[in-house]
Amino acid sequence: MSTVATVLVASDAPWIQQEARSALAARDMSVEIVDNGVGIADAVSKHHPDVVILDMQISNMGGFAASRELRLEAGAGRLPATKIVLLLDREADRFLADRSETDAAVLKPLNAGALRQVVRRLIAAPAKADA
């Protein structure tokens, strides 16, 4: 019996939502979508995703701020810890991914194979031990 991993994609851009869903939807992976930044914490609480993909620009709360919020809330025990991928607008934004404590970063426009590989690698990786 195999388990199904859940991936939460946070973006208000329909093309990113569609490309991520197309790249990741499989028998062993389900994809949930949230289209605004302030809804991310609620979606994480509801779906308990294995991986959260955050678009750098999300309507009312960008990926950087959303990542920081998820890390702070998980650290306080109010949300489950999750692995985070930040979708970068440009290569120069990689430093933001590091500062926001993400587990990986992918440059837009999305490459389906690269995104799938990053997400599968994170799902397979053991959870980090709490400090």
C-alpha positions as a Markdown table, in Angstrom:
| # | Residue | x | y | z |
|---|---|---|---|---|
| 1 | Met | 0.0 | 0.0 | 0.0 |
| 2 | Ser | 1.6 | 3.3 | -1.1 |
| 3 | Thr | 1.0 | 6.6 | 0.6 |
| 4 | Val | 0.0 | 9.8 | -1.3 |
| 5 | Ala | 2.1 | 12.8 | -0.7 |
| 6 | Thr | 0.4 | 16.2 | -0.6 |
| 7 | Val | 1.9 | 19.3 | -2.2 |
| 8 | Leu | 0.4 | 22.7 | -1.5 |
| 9 | Val | 1.0 | 25.3 | -4.3 |
| 10 | Ala | 0.5 | 28.9 | -3.2 |
| 11 | Ser | 0.2 | 31.3 | -6.2 |
| 12 | Asp | -2.3 | 33.7 | -7.6 |
| 13 | Ala | -1.0 | 33.2 | -11.1 |
| 14 | Pro | -3.2 | 30.7 | -13.0 |
| 15 | Trp | -0.3 | 29.6 | -15.3 |
| 16 | Ile | 1.9 | 28.7 | -12.2 |
| 17 | Gln | -1.0 | 26.8 | -10.6 |
| 18 | Gln | -1.6 | 24.9 | -13.9 |
| 19 | Glu | 2.0 | 24.1 | -14.6 |
| 20 | Ala | 2.7 | 22.9 | -11.0 |
| 21 | Arg | -0.5 | 20.8 | -11.1 |
| 22 | Ser | 0.5 | 19.3 | -14.4 |
| 23 | Ala | 4.1 | 18.6 | -13.3 |
| 24 | Leu | 3.2 | 17.1 | -9.9 |
| 25 | Ala | -0.2 | 15.4 | -10.2 |
| 26 | Ala | 0.5 | 11.6 | -10.0 |
| 27 | Arg | -0.9 | 8.5 | -8.3 |
| 28 | Asp | 1.4 | 9.1 | -5.4 |
| 29 | Met | 1.0 | 12.8 | -5.2 |
| 30 | Ser | -1.9 | 15.2 | -4.8 |
| 31 | Val | -1.8 | 18.9 | -5.4 |
| 32 | Glu | -3.8 | 21.5 | -3.5 |
| 33 | Ile | -3.9 | 25.2 | -4.5 |
| 34 | Val | -4.2 | 28.3 | -2.5 |
| 35 | Asp | -4.4 | 31.6 | -4.4 |
| 36 | Asn | -3.6 | 34.2 | -1.7 |
| 37 | Gly | -0.8 | 34.6 | 0.9 |
| 38 | Val | -2.9 | 35.0 | 4.0 |
| 39 | Gly | -4.6 | 31.7 | 3.3 |
| 40 | Ile | -1.4 | 29.6 | 3.3 |
| 41 | Ala | -1.2 | 29.0 | 7.1 |
| 42 | Asp | -4.9 | 27.8 | 7.1 |
| 43 | Ala | -4.2 | 25.5 | 4.1 |
| 44 | Val | -1.2 | 24.0 | 5.8 |
| 45 | Ser | -3.2 | 23.4 | 8.9 |
| 46 | Lys | -6.0 | 21.8 | 6.9 |
| 47 | His | -4.0 | 19.7 | 4.4 |
| 48 | His | -0.7 | 18.9 | 6.3 |
| 49 | Pro | 1.3 | 19.0 | 3.1 |
| 50 | Asp | 4.6 | 17.2 | 2.7 |
| 51 | Val | 5.9 | 20.2 | 0.6 |
| 52 | Val | 4.7 | 23.8 | 0.2 |
| 53 | Ile | 5.6 | 25.6 | -3.0 |
| 54 | Leu | 5.5 | 29.4 | -2.6 |
| 55 | Asp | 5.4 | 31.8 | -5.5 |
| 56 | Met | 7.7 | 34.7 | -4.9 |
| 57 | Gln | 4.8 | 37.1 | -5.7 |
| 58 | Ile | 1.5 | 36.1 | -4.1 |
| 59 | Ser | -1.2 | 38.8 | -4.1 |
| 60 | Asn | -1.3 | 40.0 | -0.5 |
| 61 | Met | 1.7 | 38.2 | 1.0 |
| 62 | Gly | 4.8 | 37.2 | -1.0 |
| 63 | Gly | 6.6 | 33.9 | -0.7 |
| 64 | Phe | 9.4 | 35.3 | 1.4 |
| 65 | Ala | 7.0 | 36.5 | 4.1 |
| 66 | Ala | 4.8 | 33.3 | 3.8 |
| 67 | Ser | 7.9 | 31.1 | 4.3 |
| 68 | Arg | 8.9 | 33.1 | 7.4 |
| 69 | Glu | 5.4 | 32.8 | 8.8 |
| 70 | Leu | 5.3 | 29.0 | 8.3 |
| 71 | Arg | 8.7 | 28.6 | 10.0 |
| 72 | Leu | 7.7 | 30.8 | 12.9 |
| 73 | Glu | 4.3 | 29.1 | 13.4 |
| 74 | Ala | 5.8 | 25.6 | 13.1 |
| 75 | Gly | 8.5 | 26.6 | 15.6 |
| 76 | Ala | 5.8 | 27.7 | 18.0 |
| 77 | Gly | 3.9 | 24.4 | 17.5 |
| 78 | Arg | 0.9 | 26.0 | 15.9 |
| 79 | Leu | 1.5 | 24.5 | 12.5 |
| 80 | Pro | 3.1 | 21.2 | 11.3 |
| 81 | Ala | 6.7 | 21.6 | 10.1 |
| 82 | Thr | 6.8 | 21.4 | 6.3 |
| 83 | Lys | 9.4 | 21.5 | 3.5 |
| 84 | Ile | 9.3 | 24.7 | 1.5 |
| 85 | Val | 10.2 | 25.4 | -2.2 |
| 86 | Leu | 10.3 | 29.1 | -3.2 |
| 87 | Leu | 9.6 | 30.0 | -6.9 |
| 88 | Leu | 12.1 | 32.7 | -7.8 |
| 89 | Asp | 11.4 | 35.5 | -10.3 |
| 90 | Arg | 15.2 | 35.9 | -11.0 |
| 91 | Glu | 18.4 | 34.3 | -10.1 |
| 92 | Ala | 19.4 | 37.2 | -7.9 |
| 93 | Asp | 16.6 | 36.3 | -5.6 |
| 94 | Arg | 18.3 | 33.1 | -4.3 |
| 95 | Phe | 19.6 | 35.0 | -1.3 |
| 96 | Leu | 15.9 | 35.6 | -0.3 |
| 97 | Ala | 15.3 | 31.8 | -0.4 |
| 98 | Asp | 18.3 | 31.3 | 2.0 |
| 99 | Arg | 17.1 | 34.1 | 4.3 |
| 100 | Ser | 13.5 | 32.7 | 4.4 |
| 101 | Glu | 14.7 | 29.3 | 5.5 |
| 102 | Thr | 13.4 | 27.4 | 2.5 |
| 103 | Asp | 14.5 | 23.9 | 1.6 |
| 104 | Ala | 14.8 | 24.6 | -2.1 |
| 105 | Ala | 14.3 | 27.2 | -4.8 |
| 106 | Val | 13.3 | 26.9 | -8.4 |
| 107 | Leu | 13.7 | 29.7 | -11.0 |
| 108 | Lys | 10.7 | 30.7 | -13.1 |
| 109 | Pro | 9.6 | 30.0 | -15.8 |
| 110 | Leu | 8.9 | 26.5 | -14.4 |
| 111 | Asn | 10.6 | 23.4 | -15.8 |
| 112 | Ala | 8.2 | 20.5 | -15.1 |
| 113 | Gly | 11.0 | 17.9 | -14.8 |
| 114 | Ala | 13.1 | 20.1 | -12.5 |
| 115 | Leu | 10.2 | 21.0 | -10.3 |
| 116 | Arg | 9.1 | 17.3 | -10.0 |
| 117 | Gln | 12.7 | 16.3 | -9.2 |
| 118 | Val | 13.0 | 18.9 | -6.4 |
| 119 | Val | 9.7 | 18.0 | -4.9 |
| 120 | Arg | 10.3 | 14.3 | -5.0 |
| 121 | Arg | 13.8 | 14.8 | -3.4 |
| 122 | Leu | 12.2 | 16.8 | -0.5 |
| 123 | Ile | 9.5 | 14.2 | 0.0 |
| 124 | Ala | 12.0 | 11.4 | 0.2 |
| 125 | Ala | 14.4 | 13.4 | 2.5 |
| 126 | Pro | 14.0 | 12.7 | 6.3 |
| 127 | Ala | 12.5 | 15.5 | 8.3 |
| 128 | Lys | 14.9 | 17.8 | 10.0 |
| 129 | Ala | 15.3 | 17.2 | 13.7 |
| 130 | Asp | 13.9 | 19.9 | 16.0 |
| 131 | Ala | 16.7 | 22.0 | 17.6 |
